[in-house]
């Protein structure tokens, strides 16, 4: 039977409330719009540090634009518990090295799974080194991201590095819809492609077909 990640998350949050102690969460974020709902939701239970690590994004100017928008959102949000952030240095080579031979794969396939793993493992290692209680990612809020694969990778890393992975599918409870509402409320920049040059190329090809 397919896991219900919202039920799993609810159970985890219930335990946290019962423990009467606010844990520290390292939250990988792909962009401000996707993080908006997740921050609103999870900041009731965690002290959150956003970990903006996205070497897949191209070009650099796009990376920088999204990073600045992430910081702006954090400053504007009113949350129960504080939100900190870390912007990792941009290094697109880290992404290009892992997608050799996969550049022509369709969006949502093996190339994306490699990218999931790259960003989640880096988040996991940082959380381990800096004594966070949990790590997770905002990626599952998007209807274009494979939440089963994300949770599979996160669970594997949890076991490998012995640190808690917060299982979730943030699309649940109308999470994606709420992220759109918050994006409008805070006038957030919403990009029209996932991030890498290959997703950008795919989107441009779709536009050309539509125009034709």
C-alpha positions as CSV (number, residue, x, y, z in Angstrom):
1,X,0.0,0.0,0.0
2,X,1.3,3.5,-0.9
3,X,2.3,5.5,2.2
4,X,0.1,8.4,3.2
5,X,2.7,11.0,4.0
6,X,0.3,13.5,5.4
7,X,-0.8,10.9,8.0
8,X,2.8,10.2,8.8
9,X,3.5,13.9,9.1
10,X,0.5,14.4,11.4
11,X,1.7,11.6,13.7
12,X,5.2,13.1,13.9
13,X,3.8,16.6,14.7
14,X,1.5,15.1,17.3
15,X,4.6,13.5,19.0
16,X,6.4,16.8,18.9
17,X,3.5,18.7,20.6
18,X,3.4,16.0,23.3
19,X,7.1,16.3,24.0
20,X,6.6,20.0,24.7
21,X,9.9,20.9,23.1
22,X,10.5,22.8,19.9
23,X,12.9,20.9,17.6
24,X,15.2,22.5,15.0
25,X,14.5,21.8,11.4
26,X,16.8,22.3,8.4
27,X,14.4,22.9,5.5
28,X,15.8,22.7,2.0
29,X,14.0,25.3,-0.1
30,X,13.9,25.4,-3.9
31,X,12.3,28.9,-4.0
32,X,10.2,31.4,-2.1
33,X,6.8,30.4,-3.5
34,X,7.2,26.7,-2.7
35,X,8.5,27.5,0.8
36,X,5.7,29.9,1.6
37,X,3.1,27.4,2.6
38,X,5.6,25.0,4.2
39,X,7.0,27.8,6.4
40,X,3.5,29.0,7.4
41,X,2.6,25.4,8.3
42,X,5.7,24.0,10.0
43,X,6.8,27.1,11.9
44,X,4.1,26.3,14.4
45,X,6.1,23.2,15.4
46,X,9.7,23.9,14.6
47,X,12.5,26.4,14.8
48,X,13.2,26.5,11.1
49,X,16.4,27.3,9.2
50,X,15.9,27.6,5.4
51,X,18.7,25.9,3.5
52,X,18.8,27.4,0.0
53,X,21.0,25.0,-1.9
54,X,20.2,24.8,-5.6
55,X,23.2,24.3,-7.9
56,X,20.8,23.1,-10.6
57,X,19.5,26.6,-11.3
58,X,20.8,28.3,-14.4
59,X,21.8,31.0,-15.2
60,X,23.5,32.5,-12.1
61,X,21.3,35.6,-12.4
62,X,18.2,33.4,-11.9
63,X,19.8,31.7,-8.9
64,X,20.5,35.1,-7.3
65,X,17.0,36.4,-8.1
66,X,15.3,33.4,-6.4
67,X,17.7,33.6,-3.4
68,X,16.9,37.2,-2.8
69,X,13.2,36.5,-3.1
70,X,13.6,33.8,-0.5
71,X,15.2,36.2,1.9
72,X,12.5,38.8,1.3
73,X,9.8,36.3,2.1
74,X,11.4,35.3,5.3
75,X,11.6,38.9,6.4
76,X,7.9,39.5,5.6
77,X,6.4,36.3,7.1
78,X,4.8,36.5,10.5
79,X,5.4,33.2,12.2
80,X,5.1,31.7,15.7
81,X,8.7,30.5,15.8
82,X,11.7,32.3,14.2
83,X,13.0,31.5,10.8
84,X,16.7,31.7,9.9
85,X,18.3,31.1,6.5
86,X,21.5,29.9,4.9
87,X,22.3,30.7,1.2
88,X,24.8,28.2,-0.1
89,X,27.4,29.4,-2.6
90,X,26.4,28.8,-6.2
91,X,28.2,26.0,-8.0
92,X,26.4,24.8,-11.1
93,X,29.2,22.3,-11.8
94,X,28.0,20.2,-8.9
95,X,24.7,19.7,-10.8
96,X,26.2,19.2,-14.2
97,X,28.6,16.4,-13.0
98,X,25.7,14.2,-11.8
99,X,23.5,14.6,-14.9
100,X,26.0,13.5,-17.5
101,X,24.2,11.3,-20.0
102,X,20.8,12.4,-18.7
103,X,20.5,15.8,-20.3
104,X,17.9,14.7,-22.8
105,X,15.7,12.9,-20.3
106,X,12.1,14.2,-19.9
107,X,11.3,16.4,-17.0
108,X,10.3,14.4,-13.9
109,X,12.5,11.4,-14.8
110,X,16.0,10.1,-13.9
111,X,17.7,13.5,-14.2
112,X,15.4,15.0,-11.7
113,X,15.8,12.1,-9.3
114,X,19.6,12.7,-9.4
115,X,18.9,16.3,-8.6
116,X,16.6,15.5,-5.7
117,X,19.3,13.3,-4.3
118,X,22.1,15.9,-4.7
119,X,20.1,18.6,-2.9
120,X,18.7,16.3,-0.2
121,X,22.0,14.7,0.7
122,X,23.7,18.1,1.0
123,X,20.9,19.2,3.3
124,X,21.1,16.0,5.3
125,X,24.9,16.3,5.8
126,X,24.6,20.0,6.8
127,X,21.9,19.1,9.3
128,X,24.0,16.3,10.7
129,X,27.1,18.5,11.1
130,X,25.2,21.3,12.8
131,X,23.1,19.2,15.1
132,X,19.6,19.8,13.7
133,X,16.9,17.5,14.9
134,X,15.3,17.0,11.5
135,X,15.8,17.8,7.8
136,X,13.3,17.9,4.9
137,X,12.6,19.7,1.6
138,X,9.9,22.0,0.2
139,X,10.0,20.2,-3.1
140,X,7.0,18.0,-2.6
141,X,4.6,21.0,-2.5
142,X,4.9,21.1,-6.3
143,X,2.5,19.0,-8.4
144,X,5.4,18.5,-10.8
145,X,7.6,16.8,-8.2
146,X,7.5,13.1,-7.3
147,X,6.8,13.0,-3.6
148,X,7.2,9.2,-3.4
149,X,10.7,9.5,-4.8
150,X,11.6,12.5,-2.5
151,X,10.5,10.5,0.6
152,X,12.3,7.4,-0.6
153,X,15.5,9.4,-0.9
154,X,15.0,11.2,2.4
155,X,14.3,7.9,4.2
156,X,17.4,6.3,2.7
157,X,19.6,9.3,3.9
158,X,18.0,9.2,7.3
159,X,19.2,5.6,7.7
160,X,22.6,6.2,6.1
161,X,23.5,9.2,8.3
162,X,21.4,8.6,11.3
163,X,19.4,11.8,11.4
164,X,15.6,12.3,11.3
165,X,14.0,13.0,7.9
166,X,10.6,14.7,8.2
167,X,8.4,12.7,5.8
168,X,5.8,14.8,4.1
169,X,3.9,15.5,0.9
170,X,3.2,19.2,1.2
171,X,0.7,19.1,-1.7
172,X,-1.7,17.6,0.8
173,X,-4.2,19.9,2.6
174,X,-4.2,22.1,-0.5
175,X,-0.6,23.1,0.1
176,X,0.1,24.0,-3.5
177,X,-3.1,26.1,-3.7
178,X,-2.1,27.9,-0.5
179,X,1.4,28.5,-1.8
180,X,-0.2,30.3,-4.8
181,X,-2.3,32.4,-2.5
182,X,0.7,33.4,-0.4
183,X,2.7,34.2,-3.5
184,X,0.0,36.6,-4.5
185,X,-0.3,38.1,-1.0
186,X,3.5,38.8,-0.8
187,X,3.9,39.5,-4.5
188,X,6.5,36.8,-5.0
189,X,8.4,36.2,-8.2
190,X,7.1,32.9,-9.6
191,X,9.5,31.4,-12.2
192,X,8.2,29.6,-15.2
193,X,10.7,26.7,-15.2
194,X,12.0,24.4,-12.5
195,X,15.6,25.7,-12.5
196,X,18.1,23.8,-14.7
197,X,18.9,24.8,-18.2
198,X,17.3,21.6,-19.5
199,X,14.0,22.4,-17.9
200,X,14.3,25.9,-19.3
201,X,14.8,24.4,-22.7
202,X,11.8,22.1,-22.4
203,X,9.6,25.0,-21.3
204,X,10.8,27.1,-24.3
205,X,10.0,24.3,-26.7
206,X,6.5,24.1,-25.2
207,X,6.0,27.8,-25.7
208,X,7.1,27.5,-29.4
209,X,4.6,24.6,-30.0
210,X,1.8,26.7,-28.3
211,X,2.6,29.7,-30.5
212,X,2.6,27.6,-33.6
